[in-house]
Amino acid sequence: MKTYGWVLSLAGSFIAGYLVAVIYHPKSSTEVFYHENSQTDLATLENPVNSSAKNTDLLFRNSNLEDNFANQPVSKPAQVLVKHTPDNIELSNKAQNEAKPNKAAQFDALKHAIQNNPASLANSIEQLAVLNVDNPDFDLLLSAIQSSAIPNSEQALLGLAEQYAMLSDAQSQQKFLSLLSSASEIKSPLLVQGLVDLATLEQTDTNTRVEALSLLKPYQITDPERQVITSELEQQVLTANGDEAEMLLSQLMRFSHNQQRSGIASDMLYNSSQAIQLAVLNNINSGSIPAADDLKTKLLDMASDQQDSLWFEAQQTLLTSFDLSQQEYARLSAN
């Protein structure tokens, strides 16, 4: 019996020692932004003989410390001990918090590397290609490239975007839009067509559709394409909720010809739900819908009828966005 107790004591000591090792000595990483089958490493963006490169390498190596800690193999008995031992949980949380990288320092180091090492931009573009768009490291690296302001950085991002222009999966579509997000001008016919296709796909969600349209200029597309876009947008506005309706209506006004805008807006004021009417008022106030006379007539009717749920909003729109005569102003003041 004494021998059996001694064995249990020894086993307990082993587990406790192993647990301490897990908490205080997580396995160090040799990768930067981890992904499967990666052929590049952000730690190589700076010249390895440069002292700042060593600091950058160390900074990037620490970026996966939390993941390594979480993935460290732990036996089931040890897991039970960690779960039920407050001191160990506290130490574990402290170790993870201290291991979190300084994102601002990472950003500065990446930006510096891209600006000062000719090979770093190409390496960064390769890294973007293999990172998932929902990985925080994707946004960090993309922002560093965009802010580096070197002559060919935008062209490099546009070149990478072309690889995703015709792909239909959601991950590729979002990466496509992200890569184009800071472009000063999109001239490539392939990129323009990719945006048109994305904006007109039936399965495209509202936010993605609006994002694609916001990157397009009406003069970049043909009249038939423009007609398809406006027809689809008009139908989508009528079935969207309030916030989505306002975003879609703004794009509908952008791609409609000037002489069409007030007519579309007037029809929506007369025949649509309150949410659509409010979206029209907001777009008038923002300037995307011109303050035409037919709209003024409808708004005067709305503002004069306090039974109308939007009478006050109509009144404020008239006062701020329309040229009113004395008689029209007196009509408003009478309410």
Secondary structure by P-SEA (a helix, b strand, c coil): caaaaaaaaaaaaaaaaaaaaaacccccccccccccccccccccccccccaaaaaaaaaaaacaaaaaaaaccccaaaaaaaaccaaaaaaaaaaaaaaccaaaaaaaaaaaaaacccaaaaaaaaaaaacccccaaaaaaaaaaaacccccaaaaaaaaaaaacccccaaaaaaaaaaaccccccccaaaaaaaaaaaccccccaaaaaaaaaacccccccaaaaaaaaaaaaaaaaaccaaaaaaaaaaaaaaccccaaaaaaaaaaccccaaaaaaaaaaaaaccccccaaaaaaaaaaaacccccaaaaaaaaaaccccccaaaaaaaaac
